[in-house]
Amino acid sequence: MEDKKIAVGFLETHFYFYDKSHSMNAYVKNKCDSALLNIISEASKELGVEKSLTVEVLPPTEGSLVEWIEFFCSPGGAVTTIGAGAALVTCLIDIIARVKTTPPPLPLQDPLDIENKNLDIQKKKLEIELLKRELLDTQIENGKFDDKSQIKSVKEKIEDSKDIIYDVLINNLKIRKNLSIFYENLITYQKVESVGCTTYDNKLNVMLAEKVVKRENFGDFIINLNEFEEIDEDAKIIIYSPNLVKGRHKWRGLYIKLDKIIDFSMKDSDFKRDVESGTITFKNGSTIKAVLTTKIKMDMTGAESSRTYAVEKVLRYTHDKGYTDTTQGREYKANKKDVEAQIPFPFDDKN
C-alpha cells in the first residue's frame, strides 16, 4: 500500500478576462500550463526536491478562471522536503509575478564574468542548503504544520531567504525560457487582462498575498533566447575515441556525470597538439578531467531539442601512474583562486 503523501501547499493562478467570462481558449491554456509545469519541475530540481515532490491540479473555480495546484511530498525525509517544498511554492509567485526588476543578464561571454556569476550562484545555493537544515531543526511532527509557532518559524525562515532562492531560480535559463513562453502565449490572446498568483500553506493560510501582472507588463518577462550554455568545471570523461589526426573531427567519450557517451569538440589546442604529436597517448580507460561546455537548444515549447559538447580546457589526464596536471590546467586553477579571493563569502560578515 502506498504511503500517504503529505500536503506542502498550494499555488493559485487567476486569469482575469476583459469580458468577465469564465472560459479560456484550450490551446492557449494548455501551452501556459505546460510552461508553468516546466518551471515547477526545473525549480524543484534546483531545490533538490524533484524526486519527492508531487504536483496535482484541483478543479477550477469561478472568478474569471481560477485554478489551484497542490504540492505534496513523500513521507521519507518529509520535514526537509516540506521546508524546501514550502519555499518552492512561496517563491513561484515571485518567479511568475515579479515585475519592474532588472532581469539577470543573458549568457555571459567574458570568462571572468562567467566565473563571478557561477560563484555567486553556488554560494546562494549553499545558503539554500543551510535553510533546509534550519527547517529540519524545526520540529514538525509527522510533517504537519500544526503548531502556530512552528508555522511562524518556517514562514520567517523562508521569507528571510526568499530573495536568495529567487536569484537562484531566475538565473536558471530553462526557467527563464518557460516563463517567457507563458507570457508570449498570453500576449497573443487578447482576452486576458491580467494574471494573478497567490500561495497558501497546507492549512490554506495565505503565505503570500496575490500579486497581479497586468497586460502592459507581460512583455517584461519575454526574452529572445533559444539556446544557452552550461559549464562543468570538473567534467570527467573516459575517452573512447580520441581524434589522432589534424582537423575538426569529434572526439567520443563517456561523460561520467550523465553516464552518457557523448561526441565532443576538443578546443584545448595545447592538449590537442600534444595528442596529435604523440606526446600524450591514450590507452583503454584513459580519462580526462576538463572544463566542459554544453550548448543546449530549446524549441518553441521550451523543451530541449539538442545539445552539443565542447572541451574548453583539459585540466588533468591519466597515464600509468595516475593523473597528471596540464600546464593550462594549473593556470586555470590559479586564475580561479584569484577570482574566488576577490568575492566575499556571503556568511563572512554574519555573527
Secondary structure by P-SEA (a helix, b strand, c coil): cccbbbbcbbbbbbbbbccccccccaaaaaaaaaaaaaaaaaaaaaacccccbbbbbcccccccbbbbbbbbbcccaaaaaaaaaaaaaaacccccccccccccccccccaaaaaaaaaaaaaaaaaaaaaaaaaaaccccccccccaaaaaaaaaaaaaaaaaaaaaaaaaaaaaaaaaaaaaaaaacccccbbbbbbbcccccccccbbbbccccccccccccccccccccccccccccccccccbbbbbbbcccccbbbbbbbcaaaaaaaaaacccccccccccccbbbbbbbbcccccccbbbbbbcccccccccccccccaaaaaaaaaaaaaaaaccccccccc
